[in-house]
């Protein structure tokens, strides 16, 4: 969740970053999407130019030098895709155990600099070994079999602390996995560990610091270490930028997948509401919460979505594979919502984005979705009521504080919970908010749902659009506990409130700092949006590896 206003102080970095298959019925949705997307979304993988740059020393640059990122199996972990990994495993030139060890070694070596991973999963190597056995037998479970995945720490994992970043939940591991984790495990994924997040998904204080939690401290942006990673899925985004896992799971109420994706230079999908189960995920609002996949390319996001979804993503009236084409932008109509409030440098990135899309044959028209001021006025009061209802129900299932009132008292009594920012104004406001049975609340949420959907539907219909595009994020602000976050990010709200899908793809940068382009479309258009996103990703080829700079000067030109 992006806070009403936005987050921390940083320690000096103390390390230098480096140096054919059978599928069963459980993987049916994944195989459908894999068959359709693996080829057409191959275009969404990082470009040959990016590969060449990394091979020539353009990989991770530490504060004292540069080293290409290669694992023991000679894989380029920055650019390798799930499709490539599965081809290597099928050919016997790579095992999941080797891949898992490579990522675990990277976490040990690099994560002390960025603080993105809270803990690794002690079962990771045994699950990788089980995947290797399936590969040897030709009995794999689908595209994610043997692929290492990091999970945000507000998603329950059996026997491991699942804390939402709060010490209040740190001593009570859940007894079962969240539904989405169960699905990933059934698909053969290797759970690598848990990522840090903004405590309580950034829904505690009026002026929080994104990426900070009492459990994990402050996550840093790998591109520039004194800059913020954004949003509550900060650890997932930063870990992917640093190539600490192949894919990661984030969660979003409004902006907390797509903003960390944009600000950390990776891809993130907020799926259609209900496509991924929320069971076992620490809530803010059942009306808006969803988990979603994040990765370094669109193809990996698509394959992960298929594995974690409760049902196959639908297209424009057909099965998941129906709308997927060859990644061609010719004839596509895209509405550009510029959002000049994000600044001239971000607007310049959007201008370059529009030019490149037009060069590829897309029709780009400028749009301004209506009702945005009203959505901004209505959303926060509704979330307060929903949070009180949903967090009380959730806390009743865990050891620790049993309701919001006890949680507020816990924070007041624990100095560590106040070590970055002391406030819990949102908790206090939620405690006194009208219940979700209140007529005023019901009217407000109904208006929110109607206007948010109309803001997208009417804009797309008026201009005959395939998607609306907008800047995902401003350049990352400096992290400062005393000030809090410095974000103004309105682009995520329409799709988040409507329950529609949105996808952030790297678009360029302002100096060293990545900027994403956010693509949004109507309900259940996840597969169509992924196909379009892959074509946009191929045309922009904006991904580049982070350099772990300690700081950066103002006013640097974007590329």
C-alpha positions, 0 to 999 in steps of 0.5 A, spaced: 500 500 500 502 506 498 501 511 504 497 517 504 504 520 505 511 517 504 519 513 508 528 511 513 535 512 515 540 508 512 547 504 515 553 505 511 553 498 506 558 493 509 559 489 503 560 490 496 556 486 491 559 481 486 562 478 483 521 435 453 516 434 459 510 431 462 505 435 466 499 433 470 492 436 471 495 440 477 499 444 472 494 445 467 493 452 467 501 453 467 502 449 461 496 452 457 499 459 459 506 456 458 505 454 451 502 460 449 507 465 452 513 461 452 514 463 445 511 469 444 513 472 451 520 470 449 521 477 446 519 480 453 526 477 456 532 482 456 535 484 450 541 481 446 544 488 448 543 487 455 546 480 455 552 483 451 553 489 456 553 484 462 558 479 459 562 485 458 562 487 465 556 491 465 553 486 471 552 489 478 557 494 480 559 495 487 562 501 490 569 499 489 568 495 482 565 491 477 564 483 476 559 479 472 554 475 475 555 468 474 553 462 477 557 455 478 553 453 472 555 459 468 548 462 468 547 469 467 542 470 473 541 477 471 538 475 464 536 468 464 529 466 464 524 460 466 524 458 459 531 457 458 532 454 465 527 449 464 531 447 457 537 447 461 534 442 466 531 438 461 537 437 457 541 435 464 546 441 463 543 444 470 539 442 476 535 445 480 539 444 486 545 448 483 540 453 481 538 454 488 545 454 491 547 459 486 541 464 489 542 462 496 550 464 495 548 470 492 543 472 498 549 471 503 554 475 499 549 481 496 543 481 501 547 484 507 548 491 502 540 491 501 537 488 506 531 485 502 531 478 504 529 476 512 530 469 512 532 463 507 527 457 507 531 451 510 527 446 506 529 449 499 535 445 497 531 438 499 525 441 495 530 442 489 533 435 490 526 433 489 525 437 483 531 434 480 528 427 481 522 429 477 526 432 471 530 425 471 524 421 470 521 426 465 515 427 470 515 435 472 510 439 474 510 445 470 514 451 468 515 453 475 518 446 477 525 447 480 525 455 480 527 459 486 521 463 489 522 469 494 515 470 498 513 477 501 513 476 509 506 478 509 504 471 506 504 465 510 509 459 510 508 453 514 513 453 520 516 460 518 515 466 521 510 470 517 510 477 520 508 483 516 514 486 518 511 486 525 514 484 532 507 482 534 507 476 529 514 474 530 514 469 535 508 465 532 509 461 525 503 459 522 501 452 522 499 452 514 501 455 508 497 460 504 493 458 499 498 461 493 504 458 497 500 451 496 499 452 489 506 454 488 509 448 491 504 443 487 507 446 481 514 444 484 517 451 485 522 452 490 521 457 496 527 460 497 525 465 503 521 471 505 522 478 503 522 484 507 516 489 507 514 495 509 511 494 516 503 492 515 504 493 508 505 501 509 498 501 513 500 503 520 503 511 520 501 517 516 508 518 514 512 511 514 518 509 511 517 504 505 521 498 506 522 499 513 520 494 518 521 492 525 523 485 524 527 487 517 530 494 518 530 498 512 531 495 505 535 499 500 534 500 492 540 496 489 541 502 484 542 507 489 543 505 496 540 511 499 534 511 495 527 508 497 525 501 494 518 504 494 511 500 496 510 495 501 513 489 497 520 493 497 524 487 499 521 483 493 522 488 488 529 490 491 531 482 491 529 481 484 533 487 482 539 484 485 538 477 482 537 474 489 531 469 486 528 468 479 521 470 481 518 473 487 511 474 490 508 481 492 502 483 495 498 490 493 492 494 495 494 500 491 501 500 488 505 496 493 507 491 487 507 496 481 511 501 485 516 497 487 517 494 480 518 500 477 522 503 482 527 497 482 527 496 474 523 490 474 516 487 472 510 486 477 503 484 475 497 486 480 492 481 477 485 482 477 482 481 484 480 474 485 485 471 480 489 469 486 487 467 493 488 471 499 487 466 504 493 466 509 495 473 507 495 479 512 490 483 510 488 491 509 482 490 505 478 484 502 475 489 497 482 491 494 488 486 496 491 481 491 498 478 491 501 478 484 508 475 481 514 480 480 520 478 476 525 481 471 521 479 465 514 479 463 515 471 461 517 469 468 511 473 471 506 470 466 508 463 468 508 464 475 501 467 475 499 461 471 502 457 477 499 461 483 492 463 480 486 459 482 483 459 475 486 460 468 487 467 467 482 469 461 482 473 455 477 477 451 472 472 452 476 465 451 481 461 454 488 464 457 492 462 451 487 466 446 489 473 446 496 471 446 500 473 439 507 474 437 508 480 441 507 485 435 505 492 437 502 494 430 495 496 430 495 496 438 491 502 441 494 505 447 492 511 451 498 515 454 496 518 461 502 523 462 501 525 469 505 531 469 505 531 477 511 526 477 515 531 474 519 533 467 524 528 467 519 522 468 515 526 463 521 525 458 521 518 459 514 517 457 515 522 451 520 517 449 516 511 451 510 513 446 515 515 440 518 508 441 511 505 441 509 509 435 515 507 431 513 499 432 506 501 429 502 502 435 497 508 435 498 512 442 493 517 444 493 522 450 488 521 455 486 523 462 481 518 465 476 521 469 474 521 476 481 521 479 480 527 485 473 523 487 477 516 487 482 519 492 477 522 496 473 516 497 479 510 497 482 512 504 476 512 508 473 506 505 480 502 507 480 504 514 473 501 515 475 495 511 482 494 515 479 494 522 474 488 520 479 484 516 485 485 521 481 483 527 479 477 523 486 475 521 489 476 528 484 472 531 487 466 527 494 468 530 498 468 536 499 475 539 495 481 539 488 478 538 485 485 535 487 492 532 486 495 539 491 490 542 496 491 536 496 498 538 497 497 545 503 492 543 506 498 538 506 503 544 509 498 549 515 496 544 521 501 543 523 497 537 516 498 533 518 506 534 525 506 532 524 509 525 517 512 526 513 512 532 506 513 528 501 509 528 495 514 526 492 509 521 491 504 526 488 509 530 483 512 525 481 505 523 480 503 530 474 509 530 472 508 523 465 506 521 464 499 521 463 496 514 455 495 515 455 503 516 450 506 510 455 511 509 461 506 508 457 502 504 455 508 499 462 510 499 465 503 497 459 502 492 461 509 489 468 507 489 467 501 485 463 504 480 467 510 478 474 506 478 471 502 473 468 507 469 475 511 469 478 505 465 472 503 461 470 509 459 477 511 457 478 505 453 471 505 450 472 512 448 478 511 444 478 504 442 484 502 446 487 496 448 490 499 454 492 505 458 499 507 459 502 511 465 508 512 469 509 507 474 513 511 479 517 518 480 525 517 481 526 514 487 526 519 493 532 519 499 530 514 504 529 518 511 525 516 517 524 523 520 521 525 513 517 519 511 516 517 504 516 523 498 511 519 494 506 522 489 503 516 485 496 516 482 497 512 477 496 505 480 489 507 484 484 506 478 486 499 477 487 497 484 480 500 486 477 497 480 480 490 481 482 490 474 489 488 472 495 493 472 502 491 469 509 495 470 514 494 465 521 498 465 521 504 461 527 508 462 531 511 467 532 518 470 539 518 471 541 512 475 534 511 477 529 506 474 522 509 471 516 504 469 511 504 465 504 502 468 499 498 463 492 497 465 486 494 462 479 492 464 477 486 468 480 479 467 484 482 461 491 479 465 493 475 459 492 480 454 495 485 458 501 480 459 502 479 451 502 487 450 507 488 456 511 483 453 511 487 446 512 493 450 518 490 454 521 488 447 520 495 444 523 499 450 529 494 452 530 498 458 532 493 463 539 494 466 543 491 472 543 496 478 550 498 480 549 499 488 551 506 488 552 509 495 548 516 492 547 520 486 547 527 484 540 531 482 539 533 475 542 527 472 539 526 465 535 520 463 537 515 458 
